[in-house]
Amino acid sequence: MTPLLVSACLLGLNTRYNAETKTNAQVVALIEQADIIPIIVCPEQLAGFSTPRPSCEFIQGSGEQVWQGTGQLKNSQGNDVTEAFCRGAQETLKIVRMTHCRAALLKERSPSCGSHTVHCQGEKICGKGVTAALLHQEKLHLFSEEQLDELREYLGN
């Protein structure tokens, strides 16, 4: 069985900033049918954020720029949360290493987990979330809930 890192919100766990679940039935079905072990994480909760919590977005750059020292995130109250997002990403990476994950299924457009698109100053931009960018640096294969066919092909299902 193959370990696969999975964003907790996609499986219906109450981890999102607004305390609304975001269960993705296709993701749940894939987990139930494929020969994988889901390693379920929420980087923002690993960072110490509560649920619910103020929404967060990039005000400069994206996750890649955060790791280069030029990106920044703030919450809706105007507080800089960049350091906390980095802490959550680093905790997630510890889990990846302990479980030998080589791929991740992450929530698109999340400031932590977005693997292709995130929000910056109210706009959708191309880029990765803080955790996704760190996992990409570690050579993990990243997939979003919008790429389940590609993930199935990667898994050989």
N, C-alpha and C positions, 0 to 999 in steps of 0.2 A: 504494500500500500504506500502511496505517495503522500507526503505531508504537503499541504497547501495552506498558506497564510490567507485568511479570509477576514474582510472587514465585518465586524460584529453586526453592524446595522443592516447589512444585506441579508442576514439570517433572522432578522426580526428582534434582535436584542435592543432594549431601550437604552441606547448609548448616544443618540444624536443630540446636538445642541438644544433643540427645541422639544425634546422628550417625545417626539413622534417617531413611530417605528417606520422603517423603510424596507420592509420585507420584500425581497425579490423572489417570486415563486420559481422562476427559472433557475436561480442560483440554488435555492433550497433543493429543487429536483436534481440538479447536477451533483450536489453534495451527497444526496441519498443514493444516486445511481452509479456514480463513478467510483473507482477503486482508489479513493483518497481519504486521508485523515485531515479533517479541517482543523487548522490551528487558528482559533478565533481570537481576534484582538480589536481593541479600539485604542489607537495611539493617543487620542485626546484624553481618555480616561487614564491611560498609563502616565500621562503628563500630570495628572492630579486634578484635572477639570471635573466638575460635577455635571450631572444631568438633572435638570436643564442647566444651561449656561449661556452667556451672551454669545451671539454669533461672531465669527471671526473671518477675516479675509486679509489678503495681501494688500498692503498699501504701496508696496514697492517690490517689483519682481515676482518671483515664484519660488518654489522650494529649492531649485538649483541655485538661485541667487542667495537664498538664506545661508546655504552651506558655503558659499563664497564670501559671505560677510556683507553682502550689499542688499539683500532682501529683508523685508520686514512685514510682520503681521500685527494687526490691532484688532481688538474686539469692539463690539458696537458701543461700548462705553468709552472708547478711546485709549484703552490701556495696551501697551506693547506686550504681546504674548509670544514673541518670537522665541525667547529662551525656553519657555514651557513647551512649545511645539517641538523644539530640538530635543528636549528631554524625553518626550513621548516617542519620538522617532528612535532615539538611542535605546530605549527600553524595548521597543518593538524589535529592533535589530538583535538584542540579546535573545529574545524568544526565537527568532529566525535561526540563529546560530545553534541554540540548544536543541531545536527540533529538526535541523538539517533541511529546512525549506529551501527550495530553489525557484519557487514561483509564488506569486501572490495575486489574489483576486480582490481588488480594492474599489472603494466607492468613488466613482468619477465626480469631479468638481469639488471634492472635499479639500480644505486647506491642508489636511494631513495626507489623505489617501489618493487624491486626484492623480491619475497616471498620465493623462494627456491634456486635461483642461482644469483650470482653477479660476476663482474669482479674484480680480484685482481692481480695487476702487469701483466696485459695482459692475464691472465688465467681465465677461468670460474671455479668458486669454489662453493661449497654448502654453502649457507648462505643467510641471508636476507639483504635487503637494510636498510638504517637508519630509514626511516619512517615505513617500514614493521616491523622491529624489535620492534619499540615503540608500534605500533598497536597490535602486538602479545602479548607484555607485558600487554596490556590493555584488553586482552582476545577477540579481534576481530577474526572472522573467515576470513582467508586470502585465496584468490584464485588468480590465474594468468589467462591470456588469454589462457593458455594451459590446463586449468581445467574447461572448461565451462560445461561439463557434471556433474561434482561434484557440481558446483555452482547451476545448474538447480535443482539438487536433494536437495540441501540445501534449495533453495527457494520454493521447492514443485511444480516445473513446469515440 
